[in-house]
Amino acid sequence: MGITRRQLLWAGAGAGAAGALAACSSGKSGSADAAPSGTGSQQARPGGTLKIGALGKASAVTRDPHGTQANESDYLILSLIFDTLAAPGASTNTAPRLAASWKPSDDLRTWRFTLADGATFHDGTPVTAEDVVWSLKRLRNTPSGKSRLPGIQPENITAEDARTVVLVSDYPNAELPLLTRLTTFVLKKDTKDDAIAGAPGTGPFKLDWYRDGNARLVRNDNWYGGKALLDAVEVRLFESPQAMANALLAGQIDVASNVGAVAARTAEARKDVQIVRRPNDMAMPIVMRTADGPFADPRVREALKLAVDRDAMVKQVLSGYGTVGNDILGTGDPALAKDIPQRTRDLAKAKQLLADAGFDTAKTYDLVTTEDIAGLAESATLFATQAREAGVKINVVKQDSKIFWDATWLKAPLYTTYWGTNDSVVFFASKTMLSDAGQNESGWNEPSFDEAYRQAMGTVDATERGKLLHRLQEIEFAGSGYLLWGMADGIDLAGAAVRDLPRLPGYGRVQLEKTWLAR
């Protein structure tokens, strides 16, 4: 699948073109301005080893930063070893990382990225623009590379000089820097595939050892962004949220990452456990294929959207750790349209729409899901129960993660998916809903949506761009294949000694260089 739903980078578009362009003059590099947990009057202290649990399957581990990363644990390890060009920030939608700054041409098609001063690989070799160009081209040529760098052809990724990378888009793109936060991990130029596992990175930690999805990383004292506070980070793979939460409660690990609402409820009474919440961190929509099959008729899709009881889904599936959705992805985006009426349950209208569409209610339809994240399979089961009240019979099919992403995703008529960031309307439009998007999950082809997106990306004026983004959301609400019933809070459990865990979603959540231990 290329990237997991929870890996996706925070890509808030609320500041519009001005937000993306504001980073042009930034001279900062290294860590994004994270929003840490409070430390009171305590002084941050260096040292110690943080033991952190992350979800994954031993059968699905990978060491390739540009490959399929089905495991949260793999993505955490790779994110600590390798840097992306940009990262999310608390006060800016796109903050510098390996790229210290960027600047667009007047037509918003050509962007120049300047690398951070002093950036080196873990073996001391300087990072050059040629390394970045080679890495981006390697990324672009992966099976999902088109979606990772949409609108940028491999031949249009070049080095202008030793520290300047040039990206030329097929069309004006005011939000192009957002793309550089999407697994743009940088390797040395010409690294062989069989040497990727041990290749040096550029990040704040470097690999000490790796065994079957578990790893120990030690501080990179020469990181261009400054020294991390921790001496080391040990990442431990867990195949279930319950096992990970139990390990945290037993003191075997310091942090249970993305552990889910059920574990949070269990830990609420424990004074020695911190619950770190990230609102709008996880979207878990149900995807209905629009290109063909039983859900191609927009009346059928609207009927299913009217059949769901969103409040009940949030209360039962998320234990209240979440908010109701309105079938528009990007709910954390300040540009989210607030005047589109909330879609609520209406069984009578749902039944009428199904009848008007000639939908066959005698058949049973498979809803394919996985247990990749807490609550996903449960959401499918509850939705199936609710849909039956509208006359639609649904059979929930749980698949192994690898089978799902290889054979079901992008193909099945009805399935669940998940996205580990939910802060940009534009991000989801470009990745999942444009007719030519490489990850067009529902096979949607709506010319008016494509046109609104292209016009918005080529518009610098904030007012005019806002109108186009509003239109984009109206079209998505009216006809897309996404039934977004709610958004889950991202939840980490941490021991009492852990300080300054990052609170940003997506890639921002795995930036641990400012985290420290008060013991």
C-alpha positions as CSV (number, residue, x, y, z in Angstrom):
1,M,0.0,0.0,0.0
2,G,3.0,2.3,0.1
3,I,2.1,4.1,3.3
4,T,-0.2,3.3,6.2
5,R,-3.1,5.6,7.0
6,R,-1.6,6.7,10.3
7,Q,1.8,7.5,8.7
8,L,0.5,10.3,6.6
9,L,2.0,13.7,7.3
10,W,0.1,16.5,8.9
11,A,-0.7,18.7,5.9
12,G,-2.9,21.5,7.1
13,A,-4.0,23.8,4.4
14,G,-5.8,26.3,6.5
15,A,-3.3,29.0,5.8
16,G,-3.8,28.5,2.1
17,A,-1.1,29.6,-0.3
18,A,0.0,32.2,2.2
19,G,0.8,29.4,4.7
20,A,2.9,27.5,2.2
21,L,4.6,30.6,0.9
22,A,5.4,31.9,4.4
23,A,8.0,29.1,4.8
24,C,9.9,30.6,2.0
25,S,11.7,33.0,4.2
26,S,12.3,30.7,7.1
27,G,15.9,30.0,8.0
28,K,15.2,27.3,10.6
29,S,16.0,23.7,10.1
30,G,15.8,20.5,12.1
31,S,12.9,19.9,14.5
32,A,9.5,21.3,13.8
33,D,8.0,23.4,16.5
34,A,6.1,20.6,18.2
35,A,3.4,21.1,20.8
36,P,4.8,19.2,23.8
37,S,3.1,17.9,26.9
38,G,3.5,20.2,29.9
39,T,6.5,19.9,32.2
40,G,5.7,22.5,34.7
41,S,8.8,24.0,36.2
42,Q,11.0,21.0,35.5
43,Q,14.1,21.5,33.5
44,A,14.6,19.1,30.5
45,R,17.5,16.8,31.2
46,P,19.5,14.7,28.7
47,G,20.1,11.0,29.0
48,G,18.2,7.8,29.4
49,T,16.6,5.2,27.0
50,L,13.0,5.6,26.0
51,K,11.3,2.3,25.5
52,I,8.3,2.7,23.1
53,G,5.8,0.2,21.8
54,A,4.3,0.4,18.3
55,L,1.8,-1.7,16.4
56,G,2.9,-4.1,13.7
57,K,2.9,-7.6,12.3
58,A,6.1,-9.6,12.4
59,S,5.2,-11.0,8.9
60,A,5.0,-7.5,7.4
61,V,8.2,-5.8,8.6
62,T,10.2,-3.7,6.1
63,R,13.5,-1.8,6.2
64,D,13.0,0.2,3.1
65,P,12.1,3.9,3.7
66,H,10.5,4.1,0.3
67,G,8.8,0.7,0.4
68,T,5.5,-0.6,1.7
69,Q,5.3,0.2,5.4
70,A,2.3,-1.7,6.8
71,N,3.7,-1.4,10.3
72,E,3.5,1.6,12.6
73,S,6.7,0.2,14.2
74,D,8.6,0.3,10.9
75,Y,7.5,3.8,10.2
76,L,8.6,5.0,13.7
77,I,12.0,3.5,13.2
78,L,12.5,4.9,9.7
79,S,11.3,8.3,10.8
80,L,13.9,8.5,13.5
81,I,16.7,7.4,11.2
82,F,15.8,9.3,8.1
83,D,14.6,12.9,7.6
84,T,12.0,14.3,5.3
85,L,12.5,17.6,3.5
86,A,9.8,19.3,5.6
87,A,7.7,18.4,8.7
88,P,4.5,19.6,10.4
89,G,4.7,22.4,12.9
90,A,2.5,23.7,15.7
91,S,2.6,27.3,14.4
92,T,3.0,26.7,10.6
93,N,1.5,24.2,8.4
94,T,4.8,23.2,6.8
95,A,8.0,23.6,8.8
96,P,11.6,23.1,7.6
97,R,13.4,19.8,8.3
98,L,16.2,18.6,6.0
99,A,15.2,21.5,3.7
100,A,15.9,24.8,5.5
101,S,13.7,26.9,3.1
102,W,11.9,26.9,-0.2
103,K,10.7,29.4,-2.7
104,P,8.2,29.2,-5.7
105,S,8.3,30.8,-9.1
106,D,5.7,33.4,-9.9
107,D,3.5,30.8,-11.7
108,L,3.7,28.4,-8.7
109,R,5.0,25.6,-10.8
110,T,8.7,25.6,-10.0
111,W,9.9,25.3,-6.4
112,R,13.5,25.6,-5.2
113,F,14.4,23.9,-1.9
114,T,17.6,24.8,-0.1
115,L,19.2,22.1,2.2
116,A,19.9,22.8,5.8
117,D,23.4,23.9,6.7
118,G,25.6,21.1,8.2
119,A,23.3,18.3,7.1
120,T,25.3,15.0,7.0
121,F,24.6,11.3,6.9
122,H,25.3,9.2,10.0
123,D,28.7,8.3,8.5
124,G,29.7,12.0,8.3
125,T,29.2,12.3,4.5
126,P,27.6,15.7,3.6
127,V,24.0,15.5,2.2
128,T,23.9,17.0,-1.3
129,A,21.2,18.0,-3.7
130,E,22.1,15.0,-5.8
131,D,21.3,12.7,-2.9
132,V,17.9,14.3,-2.5
133,V,17.2,14.1,-6.2
134,W,18.2,10.4,-6.4
135,S,16.0,9.7,-3.3
136,L,13.0,11.5,-4.6
137,K,13.2,9.8,-8.0
138,R,13.5,6.4,-6.3
139,L,10.4,7.3,-4.2
140,R,8.6,8.5,-7.3
141,N,9.3,5.3,-9.2
142,T,7.7,3.1,-6.5
143,P,4.3,1.6,-7.2
144,S,2.6,4.3,-5.1
145,G,5.1,7.0,-6.0
146,K,2.7,8.9,-8.2
147,S,0.5,9.5,-5.3
148,R,3.4,10.5,-3.0
149,L,4.6,13.2,-5.4
150,P,1.5,13.9,-7.6
151,G,2.0,16.2,-10.5
152,I,5.8,15.9,-10.4
153,Q,7.4,13.7,-13.1
154,P,10.8,12.1,-12.3
155,E,12.6,14.1,-15.0
156,N,11.4,17.3,-13.3
157,I,13.3,16.6,-10.1
158,T,16.8,18.1,-10.5
159,A,19.7,19.6,-8.7
160,E,20.5,23.2,-9.4
161,D,23.7,23.2,-7.3
162,A,25.1,21.3,-4.4
163,R,22.4,22.6,-1.9
164,T,19.4,23.4,-4.2
165,V,16.8,20.9,-5.3
166,V,14.3,22.0,-8.0
167,L,10.8,20.5,-8.3
168,V,8.7,21.4,-11.3
169,S,5.0,20.6,-11.1
170,D,2.8,19.7,-14.1
171,Y,0.4,22.4,-13.0
172,P,0.5,25.4,-10.6
173,N,0.6,24.1,-7.0
174,A,0.5,26.6,-4.1
175,E,0.7,23.7,-1.7
176,L,3.6,21.8,-3.2
177,P,5.8,21.9,0.0
178,L,3.1,19.7,1.6
179,L,4.2,16.9,-0.6
180,T,7.7,16.9,0.8
181,R,6.5,15.7,4.1
182,L,5.2,12.5,2.7
183,T,7.9,9.9,3.3
184,T,10.5,11.9,1.4
185,F,13.3,10.1,3.3
186,V,16.7,10.8,1.9
187,L,19.3,8.1,1.2
188,K,22.8,8.3,-0.3
189,K,22.8,8.5,-4.0
190,D,23.1,5.1,-5.7
191,T,22.5,3.1,-2.6
192,K,21.9,-0.5,-3.7
193,D,18.6,-2.2,-2.8
194,D,20.4,-4.9,-0.9
195,A,22.2,-2.3,1.2
196,I,19.1,-0.3,2.2
197,A,18.6,-2.0,5.5
198,G,21.9,-0.7,6.9
199,A,22.1,2.5,5.0
200,P,23.0,5.6,7.0
201,G,20.3,8.2,7.4
202,T,20.3,11.9,8.3
203,G,18.0,11.9,11.3
204,P,18.4,12.6,15.0
205,F,19.0,8.9,15.8
206,K,21.0,6.2,14.2
207,L,20.6,2.4,14.1
208,D,22.3,0.4,16.8
209,W,20.6,-3.0,16.2
210,Y,17.5,-4.4,14.5
211,R,15.8,-7.8,15.2
212,D,12.4,-8.9,13.7
213,G,10.8,-5.5,13.7
214,N,12.4,-4.4,17.1
215,A,15.2,-1.9,17.1
216,R,17.5,0.1,19.3
217,L,18.5,3.6,18.0
218,V,21.2,5.8,19.6
219,R,21.5,9.5,19.5
220,N,23.2,11.1,16.5
221,D,25.4,13.7,18.1
222,N,26.1,15.4,14.8
223,W,22.5,16.0,13.7
224,Y,22.1,19.3,12.0
225,G,19.0,20.1,14.1
226,G,20.9,19.8,17.4
227,K,21.4,17.0,19.8
228,A,18.4,14.9,20.9
229,L,17.9,14.7,24.6
230,L,17.5,10.9,24.9
231,D,20.6,8.7,24.7
232,A,18.6,6.0,22.9
233,V,15.2,4.9,21.8
234,E,14.2,1.2,21.8
235,V,11.2,0.4,19.6
236,R,9.3,-2.7,20.4
237,L,6.8,-4.3,18.0
238,F,3.4,-5.3,19.4
239,E,0.7,-7.2,17.3
240,S,-2.2,-5.9,19.3
241,P,-3.1,-2.7,21.2
242,Q,-4.1,-4.8,24.3
243,A,-0.7,-6.4,24.5
244,M,1.0,-3.1,24.1
245,A,-1.2,-1.4,26.8
246,N,-0.5,-4.3,29.2
247,A,3.2,-3.9,28.7
248,L,2.9,-0.2,29.5
249,L,0.9,-0.9,32.6
250,A,3.4,-3.5,33.7
251,G,6.3,-1.0,33.3
252,Q,7.9,-3.0,30.5
253,I,7.8,0.0,28.1
254,D,7.6,3.8,28.7
255,V,5.2,4.7,25.9
256,A,2.4,2.8,24.1
257,S,2.0,4.6,20.8
258,N,-1.3,5.0,19.1
259,V,-2.9,2.5,21.5
260,G,-6.5,3.4,21.0
261,A,-9.6,4.4,23.0
262,V,-10.2,1.2,24.8
263,A,-6.8,1.2,26.4
264,A,-7.2,4.8,27.3
265,R,-10.4,4.1,29.2
266,T,-8.7,1.2,31.0
267,A,-5.8,3.6,32.0
268,E,-8.0,6.5,33.2
269,A,-7.9,5.4,36.8
270,R,-4.1,5.0,36.9
271,K,-2.4,8.0,38.3
272,D,1.0,6.8,37.1
273,V,-0.1,6.8,33.5
274,Q,-0.4,9.8,31.2
275,I,-3.0,9.9,28.4
276,V,-1.8,12.0,25.5
277,R,-4.6,12.9,23.1
278,R,-4.4,14.3,19.5
279,P,-7.8,15.4,18.2
280,N,-8.6,14.7,14.6
281,D,-5.7,12.3,14.3
282,M,-7.3,9.4,12.6
283,A,-10.0,9.2,9.9
284,M,-11.6,5.8,9.5
285,P,-14.0,6.2,6.5
286,I,-15.9,3.5,4.8
287,V,-15.1,3.5,1.0
288,M,-17.8,2.8,-1.6
289,R,-16.5,2.3,-5.1
290,T,-18.0,4.9,-7.5
291,A,-16.5,3.7,-10.8
292,D,-18.6,0.5,-11.1
293,G,-20.4,-2.1,-9.1
294,P,-23.4,-1.8,-6.6
295,F,-22.4,1.5,-5.2
296,A,-21.7,3.4,-8.4
297,D,-25.1,5.1,-8.3
298,P,-24.8,8.3,-6.1
299,R,-28.2,7.7,-4.7
300,V,-27.0,4.4,-3.2
301,R,-24.0,6.1,-1.7
302,E,-26.1,8.9,-0.2
303,A,-28.5,6.2,1.2
304,L,-25.6,4.5,3.1
305,K,-24.4,7.9,4.4
306,L,-27.9,8.5,5.7
307,A,-28.2,5.0,7.3
308,V,-25.2,5.4,9.6
309,D,-25.8,6.6,13.2
310,R,-22.6,8.7,13.6
311,D,-23.1,9.5,17.3
312,A,-23.4,5.9,18.2
313,M,-20.3,5.0,16.1
314,V,-18.2,7.6,18.0
315,K,-19.6,6.5,21.4
316,Q,-19.3,2.8,20.9
317,V,-16.3,2.3,18.5
318,L,-14.2,5.2,19.9
319,S,-15.5,5.1,23.5
320,G,-16.1,8.8,23.1
321,Y,-12.5,9.6,22.2
322,G,-13.4,11.2,18.9
323,T,-15.8,13.5,17.0
324,V,-18.6,13.0,14.5
325,G,-17.7,13.3,10.8
326,N,-19.6,14.8,7.8
327,D,-18.2,12.9,4.8
328,I,-15.5,15.5,4.1
329,L,-11.9,14.4,4.8
330,G,-9.6,17.0,6.4
331,T,-11.7,17.9,9.5
332,G,-8.7,19.5,11.3
333,D,-8.2,22.0,8.5
334,P,-9.2,25.6,9.4
335,A,-10.4,25.8,5.8
336,L,-13.0,23.1,6.5
337,A,-16.4,24.5,5.4
338,K,-18.5,25.1,8.5
339,D,-21.7,26.0,6.7
340,I,-22.3,22.6,5.0
341,P,-25.2,21.0,7.0
342,Q,-24.2,18.0,9.2
343,R,-25.6,14.9,7.6
344,T,-27.7,12.9,10.1
345,R,-29.4,9.6,10.2
346,D,-32.6,9.4,8.1
347,L,-33.7,5.8,7.5
348,A,-36.8,6.8,5.6
349,K,-34.9,8.8,3.0
350,A,-32.2,6.2,2.8
351,K,-34.8,3.5,1.9
352,Q,-36.4,5.8,-0.6
353,L,-33.1,6.5,-2.3
354,L,-32.3,2.8,-2.5
355,A,-35.7,2.1,-4.1
356,D,-35.3,5.0,-6.6
357,A,-31.9,3.6,-7.6
358,G,-33.3,0.0,-8.0
359,F,-30.8,-1.3,-5.4
360,D,-31.0,-5.0,-4.9
361,T,-31.8,-5.4,-1.2
362,A,-32.1,-9.2,-1.5
363,K,-28.4,-9.5,-1.9
364,T,-25.7,-9.5,0.8
365,Y,-22.7,-7.2,0.2
366,D,-19.2,-7.8,1.7
367,L,-17.6,-5.0,3.7
368,V,-13.9,-5.8,3.9
369,T,-11.9,-4.6,6.8
370,T,-8.7,-5.3,8.8
371,E,-7.5,-5.1,12.4
372,D,-4.6,-2.8,11.5
373,I,-5.7,-0.2,14.0
374,A,-7.9,-0.2,17.1
375,G,-11.6,0.1,16.4
376,L,-11.4,-0.4,12.6
377,A,-13.0,-3.8,12.5
378,E,-15.5,-2.8,15.2
379,S,-16.6,0.1,13.1
380,A,-17.4,-2.2,10.2
381,T,-19.4,-4.5,12.4
382,L,-21.5,-1.7,14.0
383,F,-22.1,-0.1,10.6
384,A,-23.3,-3.4,9.2
385,T,-25.8,-3.6,12.0
386,Q,-27.0,0.0,11.3
387,A,-27.2,-0.5,7.6
388,R,-29.5,-3.5,8.0
389,E,-32.1,-1.1,9.5
390,A,-32.2,0.6,6.1
391,G,-32.6,-2.7,4.3
392,V,-29.0,-3.2,3.3
393,K,-27.5,-6.6,4.3
394,I,-23.8,-6.4,4.9
395,N,-21.3,-9.2,5.7
396,V,-18.1,-8.1,7.4
397,V,-15.0,-9.8,6.1
398,K,-11.8,-9.5,8.1
399,Q,-8.7,-9.9,6.1
400,D,-5.0,-10.2,6.9
401,S,-3.3,-6.9,6.4
402,K,-1.0,-8.0,3.6
403,I,-3.8,-9.6,1.7
404,F,-6.0,-6.5,2.1
405,W,-3.4,-4.0,0.8
406,D,-2.3,-6.2,-2.0
407,A,-5.6,-7.5,-3.3
408,T,-8.5,-5.4,-1.8
409,W,-7.5,-1.8,-1.4
410,L,-8.4,0.4,-4.4
411,K,-10.4,-2.6,-5.9
412,A,-13.2,-3.8,-3.7
413,P,-16.7,-2.3,-3.9
414,L,-16.9,-1.7,-0.1
415,Y,-14.1,-1.6,2.4
416,T,-12.8,0.3,5.4
417,T,-9.6,2.4,5.3
418,Y,-7.8,4.7,7.6
419,W,-5.7,7.8,7.4
420,G,-3.3,8.9,10.1
421,T,-3.7,12.6,9.5
422,N,-6.9,14.5,9.0
423,D,-5.8,18.1,8.8
424,S,-6.0,19.1,5.1
425,V,-8.8,19.2,2.6
426,V,-6.3,19.7,-0.2
427,F,-4.1,16.8,0.9
428,F,-6.9,14.3,0.6
429,A,-8.2,15.8,-2.6
430,S,-4.8,15.4,-4.3
431,K,-4.1,11.9,-2.8
432,T,-7.5,10.2,-3.0
433,M,-10.1,12.0,-5.0
434,L,-8.6,13.5,-8.2
435,S,-9.5,11.3,-11.2
436,D,-5.9,10.6,-11.8
437,A,-4.8,10.2,-8.2
438,G,-2.7,7.1,-7.7
439,Q,-4.6,6.3,-4.5
440,N,-8.0,7.1,-5.8
441,E,-9.6,4.8,-3.2
442,S,-13.2,4.9,-4.6
443,G,-12.4,5.2,-8.3
444,W,-14.0,8.6,-8.3
445,N,-14.0,10.6,-11.6
446,E,-15.7,14.0,-11.2
447,P,-14.5,16.7,-13.7
448,S,-16.0,19.5,-11.6
449,F,-13.9,18.4,-8.6
450,D,-10.7,18.1,-10.6
451,E,-11.3,21.6,-12.0
452,A,-12.0,23.2,-8.6
453,Y,-8.8,21.6,-7.3
454,R,-6.6,22.8,-10.2
455,Q,-8.0,26.3,-10.0
456,A,-7.5,26.4,-6.2
457,M,-3.9,25.3,-6.5
458,G,-3.2,28.0,-9.1
459,T,-4.8,30.8,-7.0
460,V,-2.7,32.9,-4.6
461,D,-5.4,35.3,-3.5
462,A,-6.6,33.9,-0.2
463,T,-10.3,35.0,-0.6
464,E,-10.6,33.6,-4.1
465,R,-8.8,30.4,-3.2
466,G,-11.1,30.0,-0.2
467,K,-14.2,30.1,-2.4
468,L,-12.7,27.4,-4.6
469,L,-11.8,25.2,-1.6
470,H,-15.4,25.6,-0.4
471,R,-16.7,24.5,-3.8
472,L,-14.3,21.5,-3.6
473,Q,-15.9,20.4,-0.4
474,E,-19.4,20.9,-1.6
475,I,-18.7,18.5,-4.5
476,E,-17.0,16.0,-2.2
477,F,-19.9,16.1,0.3
478,A,-22.5,15.6,-2.5
479,G,-21.1,12.7,-4.3
480,S,-17.7,11.2,-3.2
481,G,-17.3,7.5,-2.2
482,Y,-16.3,8.4,1.3
483,L,-18.6,7.7,4.3
484,L,-16.7,9.5,7.0
485,W,-18.7,8.8,10.1
486,G,-16.2,10.2,12.6
487,M,-12.6,10.9,13.5
488,A,-10.7,9.2,16.3
489,D,-8.4,10.9,18.7
490,G,-4.8,9.7,18.5
491,I,-3.9,8.3,21.9
492,D,-0.6,7.5,23.5
493,L,-0.2,6.1,27.0
494,A,3.0,7.1,28.8
495,G,4.7,6.4,32.0
496,A,4.9,9.1,34.7
497,A,8.6,9.8,33.9
498,V,8.0,10.7,30.2
499,R,8.1,14.4,29.3
500,D,7.4,16.4,26.1
501,L,6.0,13.7,23.9
502,P,5.0,15.4,20.6
503,R,1.3,16.1,20.2
504,L,1.2,16.7,16.5
505,P,-0.4,14.1,14.2
506,G,1.2,12.1,11.4
507,Y,4.9,12.5,11.0
508,G,5.0,15.1,13.7
509,R,4.0,12.5,16.2
510,V,7.1,10.5,15.7
511,Q,9.6,13.3,16.2
512,L,11.1,12.4,19.6
513,E,14.2,14.6,19.6
514,K,12.7,16.8,22.4
515,T,11.3,14.0,24.5
516,W,13.1,13.3,27.8
517,L,12.8,11.2,30.9
518,A,12.5,12.8,34.4
519,R,14.3,10.0,36.3
